[in-house]
Amino acid sequence: MKIKDIIIKYSKELEKISDTPRLDVELILQKILDVDRIYIHINLDKELEDKDYEKFIELINQRLNGRPVAYIVENREFMGLDFFVKEGVLIPRPDTEVLVEEIIDICKEKESVNILDIGTGSGAITVSLAKYIKKSKIISVDINDIPLEVGKINAINNKVDEKIQFIKSDLFKNIDKSMKFDVIVSNPPYIPKKEIETLHKQVKDYEPYQALYGGEDGLDFYREITLKSIEYLKEGGILAYEVGHDQANDVCDIMSNYYGKIYTKKDIQGIDRVVIGYKL
């Protein structure tokens, strides 16, 4: 079967589960052929070899069953960088770029920046900040081994591994109290218990529960991180969060006892997605 016919046929099949059916098909073709997207576009009349077509059917069936395409192709673009992803880490979202861009903007005039990222995940935040803030040193912590493993791979692949220290830690538990940071950043688990079961199948059934569940009201980690962050920040340091679609006001309230000059930033959909506060 020709590449163009595969794209037409399986894009149609994916429409019921994917917002980007054609892109999903092309990404899977790129994966099995080990080529870039331009190759796909200039070789639409190329016949797929039988072995490649068999592999494509295996992977497209995974996608049709709800497995996220990022896990299938083991890749997701974020902040213009390529990230290796696999099951066990949250897939990077475009919304999180708003958080990263705001921190980069805050830090652009600083001569050096010490950053603590709580919740390594794929390393998307950690690696992007290390890449785009030239004089930065970052400690990235996660309670689980897989995110730390994936984060290290992405740091090496993006040539910033010398700027990052990965530590296994339950929030601040294994961070020396003598350390002081200019920025503490986190995209913590923030889905309330009642909303977990309403999540899309490809999120609920495949992405790590521990990276999603934020307690009864989704705010558990904001409370704990905010309370403990004060002693780890320099004077004038900032605490920066990504928040759920309706959580900005609640998170601002949580931070108000410890932080001043609190403000929010909207994502591309106009939702308050980031909350920033300066240490009083």
Secondary structure per residue as TSV (DSSP state, phi and psi in degrees):
chain	resnum	aa	ss	phi	psi
A	1	M	-	360.0	140.0
A	2	K	B	-73.6	153.4
A	3	I	H	-56.6	-43.5
A	4	K	H	-64.0	-35.5
A	5	D	H	-70.9	-35.4
A	6	I	H	-64.0	-44.3
A	7	I	H	-61.7	-45.4
A	8	I	H	-63.5	-49.8
A	9	K	H	-62.7	-49.9
A	10	Y	H	-85.9	-21.3
A	11	S	H	-62.4	-41.3
A	12	K	H	-62.4	-42.7
A	13	E	H	-66.2	-32.8
A	14	L	H	-81.1	-11.4
A	15	E	T	-56.5	-29.7
A	16	K	T	-75.5	-16.8
A	17	I	T	-124.1	-11.0
A	18	S	-	-126.9	142.5
A	19	D	S	-81.7	-15.0
A	20	T	-	-132.1	61.5
A	21	P	H	-61.0	-45.0
A	22	R	H	-64.5	-42.7
A	23	L	H	-60.6	-41.8
A	24	D	H	-59.0	-45.7
A	25	V	H	-62.1	-44.6
A	26	E	H	-64.7	-39.0
A	27	L	H	-63.8	-39.3
A	28	I	H	-67.9	-39.6
A	29	L	H	-62.6	-42.3
A	30	Q	H	-58.5	-40.7
A	31	K	H	-62.7	-50.1
A	32	I	H	-74.8	-27.9
A	33	L	H	-92.3	-11.9
A	34	D	T	56.3	53.0
A	35	V	-	-133.4	171.2
A	36	D	-	-93.1	176.5
A	37	R	H	-68.5	-31.1
A	38	I	H	-61.4	-40.5
A	39	Y	H	-57.9	-43.9
A	40	I	H	-58.9	-45.1
A	41	H	H	-70.1	-28.7
A	42	I	H	-97.7	1.4
A	43	N	-	-126.9	38.4
A	44	L	T	-63.9	-25.9
A	45	D	T	-91.3	2.7
A	46	K	-	-72.8	135.4
A	47	E	B	-80.8	132.4
A	48	L	-	-77.6	133.8
A	49	E	-	-64.7	154.6
A	50	D	H	-56.2	-44.1
A	51	K	H	-65.2	-35.6
A	52	D	H	-72.3	-38.2
A	53	Y	H	-65.7	-40.1
A	54	E	H	-61.1	-41.9
A	55	K	H	-66.5	-39.7
A	56	F	H	-60.0	-45.7
A	57	I	H	-60.6	-40.8
A	58	E	H	-59.1	-45.2
A	59	L	H	-76.8	-38.9
A	60	I	H	-67.0	-31.4
A	61	N	H	-66.0	-35.6
A	62	Q	H	-61.3	-42.9
A	63	R	H	-65.4	-41.7
A	64	L	H	-64.5	-25.5
A	65	N	T	-85.9	1.4
A	66	G	T	106.4	-6.1
A	67	R	-	-66.3	130.0
A	68	P	-	-59.6	140.7
A	69	V	H	-62.6	-30.8
A	70	A	H	-62.7	-37.1
A	71	Y	H	-71.7	-33.3
A	72	I	H	-67.7	-45.9
A	73	V	H	-93.2	-5.7
A	74	E	T	58.8	39.2
A	75	N	-	-157.0	144.8
A	76	R	E	-149.2	133.7
A	77	E	E	-82.2	139.7
A	78	F	E	-152.7	128.8
A	79	M	T	53.7	34.9
A	80	G	T	75.2	8.5
A	81	L	E	-115.7	154.3
A	82	D	E	-93.4	132.7
A	83	F	E	-122.8	130.4
A	84	F	-	-73.6	132.4
A	85	V	-	-133.9	153.1
A	86	K	-	-152.0	167.4
A	87	E	T	-60.1	136.1
A	88	G	T	115.1	-12.4
A	89	V	S	-128.8	148.0
A	90	L	-	-68.1	138.4
A	91	I	-	-75.2	128.0
A	92	P	-	-58.1	138.9
A	93	R	-	-113.9	150.9
A	94	P	T	-57.9	-32.5
A	95	D	H	-55.7	-35.6
A	96	T	H	-69.3	-20.2
A	97	E	H	-62.5	-28.8
A	98	V	H	-62.1	-42.2
A	99	L	H	-63.2	-48.5
A	100	V	H	-63.0	-44.6
A	101	E	H	-63.1	-36.8
A	102	E	H	-67.7	-40.4
A	103	I	H	-66.3	-41.4
A	104	I	H	-58.9	-43.1
A	105	D	H	-65.0	-41.9
A	106	I	H	-62.3	-37.8
A	107	C	H	-93.3	-0.3
A	108	K	T	-64.2	-25.9
A	109	E	T	-95.7	-5.7
A	110	K	-	-78.5	143.4
A	111	E	S	-74.2	-34.4
A	112	S	-	-151.0	150.3
A	113	V	E	-138.0	126.2
A	114	N	E	-103.7	125.1
A	115	I	E	-126.0	140.1
A	116	L	E	-115.6	121.3
A	117	D	E	-106.9	117.2
A	118	I	E	-97.8	109.1
A	119	G	-	103.9	80.4
A	120	T	-	-59.0	-45.5
A	121	G	T	57.9	-128.5
A	122	S	T	-79.6	-9.8
A	123	G	S	90.6	8.8
A	124	A	H	-58.5	-48.8
A	125	I	H	-68.3	-50.8
A	126	T	H	-55.4	-53.7
A	127	V	H	-67.4	-40.2
A	128	S	H	-63.8	-42.7
A	129	L	H	-64.8	-41.4
A	130	A	H	-64.3	-34.6
A	131	K	H	-73.1	-40.6
A	132	Y	H	-102.2	-9.9
A	133	I	S	-109.4	102.8
A	134	K	T	-57.4	-49.8
A	135	K	T	-99.9	62.4
A	136	S	E	-118.7	146.6
A	137	K	E	-126.5	131.2
A	138	I	E	-128.6	135.1
A	139	I	E	-107.1	128.4
A	140	S	E	-120.9	123.5
A	141	V	E	-118.5	147.0
A	142	D	E	-151.9	151.6
A	143	I	S	-82.5	-16.3
A	144	N	S	-112.6	153.9
A	145	D	H	-74.3	-38.7
A	146	I	H	-61.2	-47.0
A	147	P	H	-59.4	-38.1
A	148	L	H	-65.7	-39.9
A	149	E	H	-63.8	-47.7
A	150	V	H	-66.5	-41.6
A	151	G	H	-58.9	-41.8
A	152	K	H	-64.3	-41.9
A	153	I	H	-59.6	-44.5
A	154	N	H	-70.5	-32.1
A	155	A	H	-65.1	-42.5
A	156	I	H	-67.0	-46.4
A	157	N	H	-60.7	-32.1
A	158	N	T	-100.1	10.4
A	159	K	T	60.6	40.8
A	160	V	-	-128.8	15.0
A	161	D	G	-62.7	-27.0
A	162	E	G	-73.1	-13.9
A	163	K	G	-97.4	-4.0
A	164	I	E	-125.0	136.5
A	165	Q	E	-115.1	122.5
A	166	F	E	-98.4	130.8
A	167	I	E	-131.5	132.5
A	168	K	E	-78.9	119.9
A	169	S	-	-160.9	142.2
A	170	D	S	-85.2	97.0
A	171	L	T	53.8	-118.2
A	172	F	T	-90.6	1.0
A	173	K	T	-53.0	-42.3
A	174	N	T	-105.0	20.9
A	175	I	S	-99.8	124.8
A	176	D	-	-59.6	129.7
A	177	K	T	-67.9	-13.3
A	178	S	T	-79.6	-12.3
A	179	M	-	-79.5	137.0
A	180	K	-	-125.7	136.7
A	181	F	E	-117.8	151.3
A	182	D	E	-79.4	-32.6
A	183	V	E	-138.8	132.6
A	184	I	E	-116.6	126.3
A	185	V	E	-127.9	145.2
A	186	S	E	-154.6	138.8
A	187	N	-	-114.6	80.0
A	188	P	-	-79.9	168.7
A	189	P	-	-60.2	129.3
A	190	Y	-	-139.5	13.9
A	191	I	B	-83.2	123.2
A	192	P	-	-64.9	153.7
A	193	K	H	-53.2	-43.6
A	194	K	H	-67.9	-18.7
A	195	E	H	-95.8	-12.8
A	196	I	H	-56.1	-46.8
A	197	E	T	-71.2	-14.7
A	198	T	T	-90.6	-5.2
A	199	L	S	-66.3	154.3
A	200	H	-	-57.4	144.5
A	201	K	H	-50.7	-41.8
A	202	Q	H	-72.1	-17.3
A	203	V	H	-89.1	-54.0
A	204	K	H	-61.2	-40.7
A	205	D	T	-90.6	-13.3
A	206	Y	T	-123.3	-38.4
A	207	E	S	-80.9	151.4
A	208	P	-	-63.7	124.6
A	209	Y	G	-55.2	-40.5
A	210	Q	G	-65.2	-22.2
A	211	A	G	-89.0	-4.4
A	212	L	T	-108.9	-45.6
A	213	Y	B	-75.3	118.3
A	214	G	-	-109.8	20.2
A	215	G	-	96.7	-176.6
A	216	E	S	-54.4	-45.3
A	217	D	S	-107.5	2.8
A	218	G	S	83.4	2.5
A	219	L	-	-110.6	5.8
A	220	D	H	-54.5	-47.5
A	221	F	H	-71.8	-32.0
A	222	Y	H	-63.5	-40.5
A	223	R	H	-63.4	-49.3
A	224	E	H	-69.9	-44.7
A	225	I	H	-65.1	-42.9
A	226	T	H	-60.1	-46.3
A	227	L	H	-60.9	-44.0
A	228	K	H	-86.8	-17.3
A	229	S	H	-69.1	-29.1
A	230	I	G	-54.2	-44.2
A	231	E	G	-73.9	-9.8
A	232	Y	G	-103.5	-3.8
A	233	L	E	-99.6	143.9
A	234	K	E	-70.1	162.4
A	235	E	E	-59.8	130.9
A	236	G	E	80.9	2.4
A	237	G	E	-70.5	165.1
A	238	I	E	-120.4	148.7
A	239	L	E	-110.8	126.2
A	240	A	E	-127.5	128.6
A	241	Y	E	-124.0	148.9
A	242	E	E	-91.7	143.7
A	243	V	-	-131.3	161.6
A	244	G	-	-67.3	168.5
A	245	H	T	-61.9	-22.0
A	246	D	T	-127.3	25.1
A	247	Q	-	-109.0	-5.6
A	248	A	H	-57.0	-46.3
A	249	N	H	-63.5	-41.9
A	250	D	H	-63.5	-41.9
A	251	V	H	-68.9	-37.7
A	252	C	H	-59.0	-42.1
A	253	D	H	-63.4	-42.8
A	254	I	H	-60.8	-40.2
A	255	M	H	-78.4	-19.0
A	256	S	T	-64.3	-24.4
A	257	N	T	-78.0	-14.7
A	258	Y	T	-125.3	-18.1
A	259	Y	E	-130.3	150.0
A	260	G	E	-117.2	176.5
A	261	K	E	47.9	49.6
A	262	I	E	-83.8	133.8
A	263	Y	E	-146.5	167.6
A	264	T	E	-121.5	159.8
A	265	K	E	-129.8	140.9
A	266	K	E	-92.0	151.0
A	267	D	-	-86.6	-174.5
A	268	I	T	-67.8	-14.7
A	269	Q	T	-93.2	1.8
A	270	G	S	83.1	15.7
A	271	I	-	-96.1	135.8
A	272	D	E	-64.8	107.8
A	273	R	E	-112.7	-17.7
A	274	V	E	-128.6	139.1
A	275	V	E	-125.3	129.6
A	276	I	E	-123.5	137.9
A	277	G	E	-139.6	145.7
A	278	Y	E	-101.5	138.0
A	279	K	E	-60.4	130.6
A	280	L	-	-68.2	360.0
